[in-house]
Amino acid sequence: MIRLKRLLLFAILAPSIFVVLVAGLSYFPHGAHFFTHEQEHLGMAIVMVVGIIPFSFLMLRIFRRIQSHILHQNEQLARQARETEALLKIGRTVEQSMDMDRVIPAALEAILEATTGEAAEVWLVDQPQGVVHLRYHEGEAKEAFAEITRLSIGEGYPGMVAQIGKPILTHSLPNDATFLRHKVKAEGFQTFYTIPLRRGESTIGVLTVAARDPEALTSEDERRLLDLMAEHIAVAVENAQLHEEVQTLAVTTERERLAREMHDGLVQVLGYVNTKAQAVKELLKTGQVETAVQQMEQLEAAAQETYDDVREAILALGINGKKRPFMESLREYLQRFSDLAELPAQLEVEGTPFLQSPRIEVQLLRIIQEALANTRKHARATRARVLFAFNASGCRLVIEDDGRGFDPARLAHGPWPQMGLQSMRERASSVGGRFILDTAPDRGTRVIVDISRPGE
């Protein structure tokens, strides 16, 4: 603003002085001429040059300062734009995924794009063991940084920051005895910035950024950006850890529930087998061999069905215990079910899937498993289909087959206790879902579960 005022002042004064001088020469009393006309014209020219040259130099100097100021502001705006883009990238990734293996690498890449850092790491704190583990690395010299991947709390810069909960910055790694990874020093790294990942009063991890340039990360704005990014990463780590704990709890709870169901089912089967065995024994005593053979055939069928049920239960336990995306686990289950039951089961997805809680995912998977088990045992179907339809209000799960169907009103009169439908209905209700059974003789069966979108 001061430069612009000076420019305006000189832009007014310089021409004014020039005009006054020219006018003075032009209106000098004719009788008092001391110069010839040629000398007067030459003098006017000299006055013009003397006035214009300093003014021009001054103008040029001011314009250069203004240009330099504008370029500096443009650089600041560009840097702020990069910082904002990096923060938005990390924020979007944290919101869209609970998978730490996806979120943290993306955050480290954003850090390297927005700062003068050449390598970035995240160490996670294991308080029960009293150590920090190197979990993620992005950028240069990956093998050198992997020279040490575990430090005691208080050891090295990651361990020290995990202990004190405050950032540490050094620009002289080669001469720094606190930094323990000699291969990193040999790679020429000079600058190392270590930032705690804090949630509340606890330090749950450490972010580090390294560079070969000893002048790197000297800007307060750059360090402020890294501190903000560390906050986002801390949220991502905490969310992922909580998600993993909830998922583990959901799987454990489901395994306990499945074990109870298997126990109840086996008790019923063993009771059935015992009854049949006693009947066969009495029939053989009375010489009714043909009837005894029929009873043995029924007993054999019951044993085979129980064997298939146990194999499916083991398959379900294996799928539920794997920490992978829901749709990936479901595809694997359907493929293995198809091979086991010799019944093609296809997965279809409509719309854009959204994240369900682990508790809901476990219950939906068990409903699918129960419905397909009923299809295998009772439907005489040639194919089955599992459909997930996602929309703005929620999702609809449909498990359908092309089998013989049945009359739900007559279900209780079958030869076997029919617990599957009640179990599916209870599972759907436990996660706020609506259970629908659509079936009739000779037109297949559709099991439908409607789940509202999270937050609805």
Secondary structure, 3 states (H helix, E strand, C coil): CHHHHHHHHHHHHHHHHHHHHHHHHHCCCHHHCCCCHHHHHHHHHHHHHHHHHHHHHHHHHHHHHHHHHHHHHHHHHHHHHHHHHHHHHHHHHHHHCCCHHHHHHHHHHHHHHHCCCCEEEEEEEECCCCEEEEEEEEECCHHHHCCCCEEECCCHHHHHHHHHCCCEEECCHHHCCCCCCHHHHHCCCCEEEEEEEEECCEEEEEEEEEECCCCCCCCHHHHHHHHHHHHHHHHHHHHHHHHHHHHHHHHHHHHHHHHHHHHHHHHHHHHHHHHHHHHHHHHHHCCCHHHHHHHHHHHHHHHHHHHHHHHHHHHHHHHHCCCCCHHHHHHHHHHHHHHHHCCCEEEEEECCCCCCCHHHHHHHHHHHHHHHHHHHHHHCCCCEEEEEEECCCEEEEEEEECCCCCCHHHHHHCCCCCCHHHHHHHHHHHCCCEEEEEECCCCCEEEEEEEECCCC
